[in-house]
Amino acid sequence: MRFLHTMIRVGDLDRSIKFYTEVMGLKLSRRKDYPDGKFTLAFLGTDDQPEILELTHNWDTSSYDLGAGYGHIAFGVEDIYAACEKIAAGGGKVVRQPGPMKHGTTVIAFIEDPDSYKVELIERK
């Protein structure tokens, strides 16, 4: 068994693709419309993992209640301070500045995507 991807539902697919490609630096690997189901799937990732994030856009839904069960998705970065500066400069929202995690030494930060999903950055040198 191996991990394939995480799926999140988004209200504006183009806005979310722009955020994850231009602000987060992921690459769009494929996008497909399903007219009979009235939804579109877009897969994003890295060169090594081209489909780690699936964005699902249901054509008749512009926003979602995130609920109390969702936590976050996480990405490893080499320089968390530079990553947060780049994300903020690109219009991203840093909701927890980089620093050691509570009760530990791992350096983390949190950002928020356009649909208010939390994304954790973890410094990995």
N, CA, C and O atoms as a GROMACS GRO file, in nm:
protein
  500
    1MET      N    1   0.085  -0.117   0.000
    1MET     CA    2   0.000   0.000   0.000
    1MET      C    3   0.090   0.124   0.000
    1MET      O    4   0.195   0.126   0.064
    2ARG      N    5   0.046   0.227  -0.074
    2ARG     CA    6   0.120   0.353  -0.072
    2ARG      C    7   0.023   0.469  -0.077
    2ARG      O    8  -0.086   0.458  -0.135
    3PHE      N    9   0.061   0.578  -0.017
    3PHE     CA   10  -0.020   0.699  -0.016
    3PHE      C   11  -0.028   0.758  -0.157
    3PHE      O   12   0.074   0.766  -0.226
    4LEU      N   13  -0.147   0.799  -0.199
    4LEU     CA   14  -0.163   0.857  -0.332
    4LEU      C   15  -0.181   1.008  -0.330
    4LEU      O   16  -0.101   1.082  -0.388
    5HIS      N   17  -0.286   1.056  -0.263
    5HIS     CA   18  -0.310   1.200  -0.261
    5HIS      C   19  -0.410   1.237  -0.152
    5HIS      O   20  -0.473   1.151  -0.091
    6THR      N   21  -0.422   1.368  -0.129
    6THR     CA   22  -0.524   1.425  -0.043
    6THR      C   23  -0.620   1.502  -0.131
    6THR      O   24  -0.578   1.571  -0.224
    7MET      N   25  -0.750   1.493  -0.103
    7MET     CA   26  -0.850   1.566  -0.180
    7MET      C   27  -0.917   1.669  -0.091
    7MET      O   28  -0.954   1.640   0.023
    8ILE      N   29  -0.932   1.790  -0.145
    8ILE     CA   30  -1.012   1.893  -0.078
    8ILE      C   31  -1.108   1.952  -0.180
    8ILE      O   32  -1.077   1.962  -0.299
    9ARG      N   33  -1.225   1.991  -0.130
    9ARG     CA   34  -1.325   2.055  -0.217
    9ARG      C   35  -1.304   2.206  -0.213
    9ARG      O   36  -1.282   2.264  -0.106
   10VAL      N   37  -1.310   2.268  -0.329
   10VAL     CA   38  -1.284   2.411  -0.339
   10VAL      C   39  -1.401   2.482  -0.408
   10VAL      O   40  -1.469   2.424  -0.493
   11GLY      N   41  -1.422   2.607  -0.371
   11GLY     CA   42  -1.533   2.683  -0.426
   11GLY      C   43  -1.503   2.748  -0.560
   11GLY      O   44  -1.593   2.765  -0.641
   12ASP      N   45  -1.378   2.785  -0.584
   12ASP     CA   46  -1.336   2.849  -0.708
   12ASP      C   47  -1.209   2.779  -0.755
   12ASP      O   48  -1.101   2.808  -0.704
   13LEU      N   49  -1.221   2.690  -0.849
   13LEU     CA   50  -1.109   2.606  -0.890
   13LEU      C   51  -0.992   2.687  -0.946
   13LEU      O   52  -0.877   2.662  -0.911
   14ASP      N   53  -1.020   2.784  -1.032
   14ASP     CA   54  -0.912   2.863  -1.090
   14ASP      C   55  -0.836   2.939  -0.983
   14ASP      O   56  -0.713   2.947  -0.989
   15ARG      N   57  -0.906   2.995  -0.886
   15ARG     CA   58  -0.842   3.067  -0.776
   15ARG      C   59  -0.753   2.972  -0.695
   15ARG      O   60  -0.642   3.009  -0.658
   16SER      N   61  -0.802   2.852  -0.668
   16SER     CA   62  -0.724   2.756  -0.591
   16SER      C   63  -0.603   2.705  -0.668
   16SER      O   64  -0.495   2.689  -0.611
   17ILE      N   65  -0.620   2.679  -0.798
   17ILE     CA   66  -0.505   2.637  -0.880
   17ILE      C   67  -0.400   2.747  -0.880
   17ILE      O   68  -0.281   2.719  -0.867
   18LYS      N   69  -0.442   2.870  -0.896
   18LYS     CA   70  -0.348   2.983  -0.896
   18LYS      C   71  -0.273   2.989  -0.764
   18LYS      O   72  -0.151   3.009  -0.763
   19PHE      N   73  -0.342   2.972  -0.652
   19PHE     CA   74  -0.279   2.975  -0.521
   19PHE      C   75  -0.175   2.863  -0.509
   19PHE      O   76  -0.060   2.889  -0.473
   20TYR      N   77  -0.215   2.741  -0.537
   20TYR     CA   78  -0.125   2.627  -0.518
   20TYR      C   79  -0.010   2.623  -0.618
   20TYR      O   80   0.094   2.564  -0.589
   21THR      N   81  -0.027   2.685  -0.736
   21THR     CA   82   0.084   2.687  -0.832
   21THR      C   83   0.170   2.812  -0.814
   21THR      O   84   0.292   2.800  -0.802
   22GLU      N   85   0.110   2.929  -0.810
   22GLU     CA   86   0.188   3.053  -0.806
   22GLU      C   87   0.239   3.085  -0.666
   22GLU      O   88   0.350   3.136  -0.652
   23VAL      N   89   0.162   3.058  -0.564
   23VAL     CA   90   0.202   3.092  -0.428
   23VAL      C   91   0.278   2.978  -0.360
   23VAL      O   92   0.380   3.000  -0.295
   24MET      N   93   0.228   2.856  -0.376
   24MET     CA   94   0.289   2.740  -0.310
   24MET      C   95   0.394   2.670  -0.395
   24MET      O   96   0.473   2.592  -0.342
   25GLY      N   97   0.395   2.695  -0.525
   25GLY     CA   98   0.497   2.638  -0.611
   25GLY      C   99   0.470   2.497  -0.661
   25GLY      O  100   0.560   2.432  -0.715
   26LEU      N  101   0.347   2.448  -0.645
   26LEU     CA  102   0.313   2.317  -0.700
   26LEU      C  103   0.290   2.330  -0.850
   26LEU      O  104   0.280   2.440  -0.903
   27LYS      N  105   0.281   2.217  -0.917
   27LYS     CA  106   0.255   2.216  -1.061
   27LYS      C  107   0.124   2.144  -1.088
   27LYS      O  108   0.094   2.041  -1.028
   28LEU      N  109   0.046   2.199  -1.180
   28LEU     CA  110  -0.077   2.134  -1.223
   28LEU      C  111  -0.040   2.018  -1.314
   28LEU      O  112   0.020   2.039  -1.420
   29SER      N  113  -0.075   1.896  -1.274
   29SER     CA  114  -0.040   1.781  -1.356
   29SER      C  115  -0.153   1.740  -1.449
   29SER      O  116  -0.129   1.696  -1.562
   30ARG      N  117  -0.276   1.755  -1.403
   30ARG     CA  118  -0.389   1.729  -1.493
   30ARG      C  119  -0.516   1.790  -1.436
   30ARG      O  120  -0.528   1.813  -1.316
   31ARG      N  121  -0.608   1.814  -1.528
   31ARG     CA  122  -0.738   1.873  -1.494
   31ARG      C  123  -0.840   1.810  -1.588
   31ARG      O  124  -0.817   1.800  -1.709
   32LYS      N  125  -0.953   1.767  -1.531
   32LYS     CA  126  -1.054   1.704  -1.615
   32LYS      C  127  -1.194   1.741  -1.567
   32LYS      O  128  -1.224   1.734  -1.448
   33ASP      N  129  -1.278   1.780  -1.663
   33ASP     CA  130  -1.419   1.808  -1.636
   33ASP      C  131  -1.500   1.680  -1.648
   33ASP      O  132  -1.472   1.595  -1.733
   34TYR      N  133  -1.600   1.668  -1.563
   34TYR     CA  134  -1.695   1.557  -1.568
   34TYR      C  135  -1.835   1.617  -1.580
   34TYR      O  136  -1.906   1.631  -1.481
   35PRO      N  137  -1.875   1.652  -1.704
   35PRO     CA  138  -2.002   1.722  -1.726
   35PRO      C  139  -2.124   1.646  -1.672
   35PRO      O  140  -2.216   1.709  -1.618
   36ASP      N  141  -2.127   1.515  -1.684
   36ASP     CA  142  -2.243   1.440  -1.634
   36ASP      C  143  -2.255   1.451  -1.482
   36ASP      O  144  -2.366   1.451  -1.428
   37GLY      N  145  -2.143   1.461  -1.413
   37GLY     CA  146  -2.145   1.475  -1.268
   37GLY      C  147  -2.138   1.619  -1.221
   37GLY      O  148  -2.152   1.647  -1.102
   38LYS      N  149  -2.116   1.711  -1.315
   38LYS     CA  150  -2.106   1.854  -1.286
   38LYS      C  151  -1.996   1.885  -1.186
   38LYS      O  152  -2.017   1.956  -1.087
   39PHE      N  153  -1.876   1.829  -1.212
   39PHE     CA  154  -1.761   1.859  -1.128
   39PHE      C  155  -1.633   1.852  -1.211
   39PHE      O  156  -1.631   1.795  -1.320
   40THR      N  157  -1.528   1.911  -1.156
   40THR     CA  158  -1.396   1.910  -1.219
   40THR      C  159  -1.295   1.865  -1.115
   40THR      O  160  -1.303   1.903  -0.998
   41LEU      N  161  -1.198   1.783  -1.160
   41LEU     CA  162  -1.088   1.742  -1.074
   41LEU      C  163  -0.960   1.802  -1.129
   41LEU      O  164  -0.937   1.803  -1.250
   42ALA      N  165  -0.876   1.854  -1.039
   42ALA     CA  166  -0.744   1.903  -1.076
   42ALA      C  167  -0.643   1.842  -0.980
   42ALA      O  168  -0.663   1.841  -0.858
   43PHE      N  169  -0.534   1.790  -1.036
   43PHE     CA  170  -0.430   1.727  -0.955
   43PHE      C  171  -0.304   1.812  -0.962
   43PHE      O  172  -0.262   1.856  -1.070
   44LEU      N  173  -0.243   1.835  -0.847
   44LEU     CA  174  -0.122   1.916  -0.838
   44LEU      C  175  -0.017   1.840  -0.760
   44LEU      O  176  -0.048   1.753  -0.679
   45GLY      N  177   0.109   1.875  -0.786
   45GLY     CA  178   0.216   1.809  -0.714
   45GLY      C  179   0.351   1.869  -0.746
   45GLY      O  180   0.363   1.985  -0.787
   46THR      N  181   0.452   1.786  -0.727
   46THR     CA  182   0.590   1.825  -0.752
   46THR      C  183   0.646   1.738  -0.864
   46THR      O  184   0.578   1.650  -0.915
   47ASP      N  185   0.771   1.763  -0.901
   47ASP     CA  186   0.833   1.678  -1.002
   47ASP      C  187   0.840   1.534  -0.955
   47ASP      O  188   0.817   1.441  -1.033
   48ASP      N  189   0.873   1.514  -0.827
   48ASP     CA  190   0.885   1.379  -0.772
   48ASP      C  191   0.750   1.313  -0.744
   48ASP      O  192   0.736   1.192  -0.757
   49GLN      N  193   0.652   1.393  -0.707
   49GLN     CA  194   0.518   1.343  -0.674
   49GLN      C  195   0.416   1.431  -0.747
   49GLN      O  196   0.367   1.528  -0.690
   50PRO      N  197   0.383   1.397  -0.871
   50PRO     CA  198   0.301   1.486  -0.952
   50PRO      C  199   0.154   1.497  -0.912
   50PRO      O  200   0.085   1.588  -0.959
   51GLU      N  201   0.105   1.408  -0.829
   51GLU     CA  202  -0.037   1.414  -0.793
   51GLU      C  203  -0.056   1.392  -0.643
   51GLU      O  204  -0.110   1.289  -0.601
   52ILE      N  205  -0.012   1.487  -0.562
   52ILE     CA  206  -0.026   1.475  -0.418
   52ILE      C  207  -0.150   1.546  -0.364
   52ILE      O  208  -0.196   1.517  -0.254
   53LEU      N  209  -0.204   1.639  -0.444
   53LEU     CA  210  -0.320   1.716  -0.400
   53LEU      C  211  -0.426   1.714  -0.509
   53LEU      O  212  -0.401   1.754  -0.623
   54GLU      N  213  -0.545   1.669  -0.474
   54GLU     CA  214  -0.658   1.670  -0.567
   54GLU      C  215  -0.754   1.781  -0.523
   54GLU      O  216  -0.801   1.782  -0.409
   55LEU      N  217  -0.782   1.873  -0.613
   55LEU     CA  218  -0.882   1.977  -0.590
   55LEU      C  219  -1.008   1.935  -0.662
   55LEU      O  220  -1.006   1.910  -0.782
   56THR      N  221  -1.118   1.927  -0.589
   56THR     CA  222  -1.246   1.891  -0.647
   56THR      C  223  -1.336   2.013  -0.646
   56THR      O  224  -1.358   2.074  -0.541
   57HIS      N  225  -1.386   2.049  -0.763
   57HIS     CA  226  -1.480   2.162  -0.773
   57HIS      C  227  -1.615   2.111  -0.823
   57HIS      O  228  -1.628   2.070  -0.938
   58ASN      N  229  -1.714   2.114  -0.736
   58ASN     CA  230  -1.852   2.084  -0.775
   58ASN      C  231  -1.911   2.212  -0.829
   58ASN      O  232  -1.915   2.314  -0.760
   59TRP      N  233  -1.956   2.208  -0.953
   59TRP     CA  234  -1.992   2.329  -1.025
   59TRP      C  235  -2.101   2.410  -0.957
   59TRP      O  236  -2.108   2.531  -0.978
   60ASP      N  237  -2.185   2.349  -0.879
   60ASP     CA  238  -2.296   2.421  -0.817
   60ASP      C  239  -2.268   2.462  -0.672
   60ASP      O  240  -2.360   2.503  -0.602
   61THR      N  241  -2.143   2.453  -0.626
   61THR     CA  242  -2.110   2.486  -0.488
   61THR      C  243  -1.995   2.586  -0.485
   61THR      O  244  -1.887   2.559  -0.538
   62SER      N  245  -2.017   2.701  -0.422
   62SER     CA  246  -1.914   2.805  -0.419
   62SER      C  247  -1.835   2.810  -0.288
   62SER      O  248  -1.733   2.878  -0.281
   63SER      N  249  -1.881   2.739  -0.184
   63SER     CA  250  -1.805   2.735  -0.059
   63SER      C  251  -1.849   2.615   0.024
   63SER      O  252  -1.955   2.557   0.000
   64TYR      N  253  -1.765   2.579   0.120
   64TYR     CA  254  -1.791   2.463   0.204
   64TYR      C  255  -1.770   2.498   0.350
   64TYR      O  256  -1.687   2.584   0.383
   65ASP      N  257  -1.845   2.432   0.438
   65ASP     CA  258  -1.821   2.436   0.581
   65ASP      C  259  -1.710   2.336   0.607
   65ASP      O  260  -1.727   2.217   0.580
   66LEU      N  261  -1.596   2.381   0.658
   66LEU     CA  262  -1.483   2.292   0.674
   66LEU      C  263  -1.502   2.190   0.785
   66LEU      O  264  -1.436   2.086   0.786
   67GLY      N  265  -1.590   2.216   0.878
   67GLY     CA  266  -1.617   2.120   0.984
   67GLY      C  267  -1.508   2.116   1.090
   67GLY      O  268  -1.404   2.179   1.074
   68ALA      N  269  -1.533   2.043   1.195
   68ALA     CA  270  -1.440   2.035   1.308
   68ALA      C  271  -1.341   1.920   1.293
   68ALA      O  272  -1.246   1.912   1.370
   69GLY      N  273  -1.360   1.832   1.197
   69GLY     CA  274  -1.274   1.715   1.184
   69GLY      C  275  -1.150   1.739   1.102
   69GLY      O  276  -1.051   1.667   1.118
   70TYR      N  277  -1.151   1.838   1.014
   70TYR     CA  278  -1.036   1.864   0.928
   70TYR      C  279  -0.924   1.927   1.010
   70TYR      O  280  -0.949   2.016   1.092
   71GLY      N  281  -0.802   1.882   0.987
   71GLY     CA  282  -0.686   1.942   1.053
   71GLY      C  283  -0.609   2.029   0.957
   71GLY      O  284  -0.630   2.150   0.952
   72HIS      N  285  -0.520   1.968   0.880
   72HIS     CA  286  -0.440   2.043   0.784
   72HIS      C  287  -0.368   1.946   0.692
   72HIS      O  288  -0.364   1.825   0.715
   73ILE      N  289  -0.311   2.002   0.585
   73ILE     CA  290  -0.216   1.928   0.503
   73ILE      C  291  -0.080   1.990   0.533
   73ILE      O  292  -0.072   2.103   0.579
   74ALA      N  293   0.027   1.916   0.508
   74ALA     CA  294   0.160   1.966   0.543
   74ALA      C  295   0.258   1.946   0.427
   74ALA      O  296   0.250   1.850   0.351
   75PHE      N  297   0.350   2.042   0.418
   75PHE     CA  298   0.456   2.037   0.320
   75PHE      C  299   0.589   2.063   0.390
   75PHE      O  300   0.598   2.149   0.477
   76GLY      N  301   0.691   1.989   0.353
   76GLY     CA  302   0.825   2.014   0.404
   76GLY      C  303   0.894   2.118   0.318
   76GLY      O  304   0.884   2.115   0.195
   77VAL      N  305   0.964   2.210   0.383
   77VAL     CA  306   1.040   2.315   0.313
   77VAL      C  307   1.179   2.324   0.374
   77VAL      O  308   1.198   2.297   0.492
   78GLU      N  309   1.277   2.363   0.292
   78GLU     CA  310   1.414   2.374   0.342
   78GLU      C  311   1.435   2.498   0.427
   78GLU      O  312   1.500   2.491   0.532
   79ASP      N  313   1.381   2.612   0.385
   79ASP     CA  314   1.396   2.738   0.458
   79ASP      C  315   1.257   2.794   0.483
   79ASP      O  316   1.198   2.858   0.396
   80ILE      N  317   1.205   2.771   0.601
   80ILE     CA  318   1.067   2.808   0.630
   80ILE      C  319   1.046   2.959   0.631
   80ILE      O  320   0.939   3.007   0.593
   81TYR      N  321   1.147   3.034   0.673
   81TYR     CA  322   1.134   3.180   0.676
   81TYR      C  323   1.125   3.236   0.534
   81TYR      O  324   1.042   3.322   0.507
   82ALA      N  325   1.210   3.187   0.445
   82ALA     CA  326   1.205   3.230   0.305
   82ALA      C  327   1.074   3.187   0.240
   82ALA      O  328   1.016   3.262   0.162
   83ALA      N  329   1.029   3.065   0.272
   83ALA     CA  330   0.903   3.016   0.214
   83ALA      C  331   0.787   3.104   0.257
   83ALA      O  332   0.702   3.138   0.174
   84CYS      N  333   0.780   3.141   0.384
   84CYS     CA  334   0.670   3.226   0.432
   84CYS      C  335   0.677   3.365   0.371
   84CYS      O  336   0.574   3.423   0.338
   85GLU      N  337   0.798   3.419   0.355
   85GLU     CA  338   0.812   3.550   0.291
   85GLU      C  339   0.761   3.544   0.147
   85GLU      O  340   0.690   3.634   0.101
   86LYS      N  341   0.798   3.438   0.076
   86LYS     CA  342   0.756   3.423  -0.064
   86LYS      C  343   0.604   3.406  -0.072
   86LYS      O  344   0.540   3.464  -0.160
   87ILE      N  345   0.548   3.327   0.016
   87ILE     CA  346   0.402   3.306   0.018
   87ILE      C  347   0.329   3.436   0.047
   87ILE      O  348   0.231   3.468  -0.020
   88ALA      N  349   0.375   3.510   0.147
   88ALA     CA  350   0.312   3.638   0.181
   88ALA      C  351   0.325   3.738   0.066
   88ALA      O  352   0.230   3.810   0.034
   89ALA      N  353   0.443   3.742   0.002
   89ALA     CA  354   0.463   3.832  -0.111
   89ALA      C  355   0.373   3.797  -0.228
   89ALA      O  356   0.336   3.884  -0.307
   90GLY      N  357   0.338   3.669  -0.240
   90GLY     CA  358   0.249   3.624  -0.347
   90GLY      C  359   0.102   3.638  -0.314
   90GLY      O  360   0.017   3.596  -0.392
   91GLY      N  361   0.071   3.696  -0.199
   91GLY     CA  362  -0.069   3.717  -0.160
   91GLY      C  363  -0.123   3.610  -0.067
   91GLY      O  364  -0.241   3.613  -0.032
   92GLY      N  365  -0.038   3.515  -0.026
   92GLY     CA  366  -0.081   3.412   0.067
   92GLY      C  367  -0.092   3.466   0.208
   92GLY      O  368  -0.030   3.567   0.243
   93LYS      N  369  -0.172   3.399   0.289
   93LYS     CA  370  -0.199   3.443   0.426
   93LYS      C  371  -0.124   3.352   0.524
   93LYS      O  372  -0.158   3.235   0.539
   94VAL      N  373  -0.023   3.407   0.590
   94VAL     CA  374   0.051   3.334   0.693
   94VAL      C  375  -0.023   3.357   0.825
   94VAL      O  376  -0.027   3.469   0.876
   95VAL      N  377  -0.083   3.250   0.879
   95VAL     CA  378  -0.165   3.265   1.001
   95VAL      C  379  -0.089   3.225   1.128
   95VAL      O  380  -0.135   3.252   1.238
   96ARG      N  381   0.025   3.161   1.113
   96ARG     CA  382   0.114   3.134   1.226
   96ARG      C  383   0.255   3.150   1.173
   96ARG      O  384   0.301   3.072   1.089
   97GLN      N  385   0.324   3.251   1.222
   97GLN     CA  386   0.459   3.280   1.175
   97GLN      C  387   0.553   3.164   1.209
   97GLN      O  388   0.526   3.088   1.302
   98PRO      N  389   0.662   3.150   1.134
   98PRO     CA  390   0.757   3.042   1.160
   98PRO      C  391   0.816   3.050   1.300
   98PRO      O  392   0.845   3.158   1.351
   99GLY      N  393   0.832   2.935   1.359
   99GLY     CA  394   0.894   2.926   1.490
   99GLY      C  395   0.881   2.784   1.541
   99GLY      O  396   0.812   2.701   1.481
  100PRO      N  397   0.948   2.756   1.654
  100PRO     CA  398   0.941   2.621   1.709
  100PRO      C  399   0.798   2.584   1.748
  100PRO      O  400   0.722   2.668   1.796
  101MET      N  401   0.763   2.457   1.728
  101MET     CA  402   0.631   2.412   1.769
  101MET      C  403   0.624   2.411   1.922
  101MET      O  404   0.725   2.401   1.991
  102LYS      N  405   0.504   2.423   1.973
  102LYS     CA  406   0.482   2.421   2.117
  102LYS      C  407   0.531   2.286   2.172
  102LYS      O  408   0.497   2.180   2.118
  103HIS      N  409   0.607   2.292   2.277
  103HIS     CA  410   0.660   2.172   2.344
  103HIS      C  411   0.760   2.096   2.258
  103HIS      O  412   0.776   1.975   2.278
  104GLY      N  413   0.826   2.161   2.164
  104GLY     CA  414   0.922   2.092   2.080
  104GLY      C  415   1.018   2.189   2.014
  104GLY      O  416   1.018   2.308   2.045
  105THR      N  417   1.099   2.138   1.925
  105THR     CA  418   1.198   2.221   1.857
  105THR      C  419   1.177   2.229   1.706
  105THR      O  420   1.242   2.310   1.639
  106THR      N  421   1.088   2.147   1.651
  106THR     CA  422   1.062   2.150   1.507
  106THR      C  423   1.005   2.286   1.470
  106THR      O  424   0.912   2.335   1.534
  107VAL      N  425   1.062   2.347   1.366
  107VAL     CA  426   1.018   2.479   1.322
  107VAL      C  427   0.904   2.462   1.222
  107VAL      O  428   0.918   2.396   1.120
  108ILE      N  429   0.790   2.524   1.256
  108ILE     CA  430   0.670   2.513   1.173
  108ILE      C  431   0.610   2.651   1.148
  108ILE      O  432   0.647   2.748   1.214
  109ALA      N  433   0.519   2.657   1.054
  109ALA     CA  434   0.437   2.775   1.026
  109ALA      C  435   0.307   2.723   0.967
  109ALA      O  436   0.299   2.610   0.919
  110PHE      N  437   0.205   2.807   0.971
  110PHE     CA  438   0.078   2.772   0.907
  110PHE      C  439   0.037   2.883   0.813
  110PHE      O  440   0.053   3.002   0.843
  111ILE      N  441  -0.016   2.842   0.699
  111ILE     CA  442  -0.076   2.936   0.606
  111ILE      C  443  -0.219   2.891   0.582
  111ILE      O  444  -0.259   2.783   0.624
  112GLU      N  445  -0.294   2.976   0.515
  112GLU     CA  446  -0.434   2.945   0.486
  112GLU      C  447  -0.455   2.962   0.337
  112GLU      O  448  -0.412   3.061   0.278
  113ASP      N  449  -0.522   2.865   0.274
  113ASP     CA  450  -0.547   2.875   0.131
  113ASP      C  451  -0.673   2.958   0.107
  113ASP      O  452  -0.737   2.999   0.203
  114PRO      N  453  -0.711   2.983  -0.018
  114PRO     CA  454  -0.826   3.069  -0.046
  114PRO      C  455  -0.960   3.016   0.008
  114PRO      O  456  -1.054   3.093   0.023
  115ASP      N  457  -0.968   2.886   0.037
  115ASP     CA  458  -1.091   2.830   0.093
  115ASP      C  459  -1.082   2.812   0.244
  115ASP      O  460  -1.167   2.747   0.304
  116SER      N  461  -0.980   2.871   0.306
  116SER     CA  462  -0.956   2.868   0.451
  116SER      C  463  -0.904   2.735   0.503
  116SER      O  464  -0.906   2.711   0.623
  117TYR      N  465  -0.857   2.648   0.413
  117TYR     CA  466  -0.790   2.526   0.459
  117TYR      C  467  -0.655   2.564   0.518
  117TYR      O  468  -0.585   2.650   0.464
  118LYS      N  469  -0.618   2.500   0.628
  118LYS     CA  470  -0.488   2.524   0.689
  118LYS      C  471  -0.383   2.436   0.621
  118LYS      O  472  -0.407   2.318   0.593
  119VAL      N  473  -0.267   2.495   0.597
  119VAL     CA  474  -0.153   2.425   0.537
  119VAL      C  475  -0.034   2.448   0.629
  119VAL      O  476   0.005   2.562   0.654
  120GLU      N  477   0.022   2.340   0.679
  120GLU     CA  478   0.138   2.349   0.768
  120GLU      C  479   0.265   2.339   0.685
  120GLU      O  480   0.275   2.256   0.595
  121LEU      N  481   0.361   2.423   0.716
  121LEU     CA  482   0.494   2.413   0.660
  121LEU      C  483   0.585   2.364   0.771
  121LEU      O  484   0.581   2.415   0.883
  122ILE      N  485   0.668   2.264   0.740
  122ILE     CA  486   0.761   2.208   0.837
  122ILE      C  487   0.901   2.220   0.779
  122ILE      O  488   0.928   2.172   0.669
  123GLU      N  489   0.989   2.284   0.855
  123GLU     CA  490   1.125   2.302   0.804
  123GLU      C  491   1.198   2.169   0.807
  123GLU      O  492   1.206   2.103   0.911
  124ARG      N  493   1.252   2.130   0.692
  124ARG     CA  494   1.330   2.007   0.675
  124ARG      C  495   1.461   2.043   0.607
  124ARG      O  496   1.462   2.070   0.487
  125LYS      N  497   1.568   2.044   0.679
  125LYS     CA  498   1.698   2.084   0.621
  125LYS      C  499   1.772   1.966   0.568
  125LYS      O  500   1.882   1.982   0.516
   0.00000   0.00000   0.00000
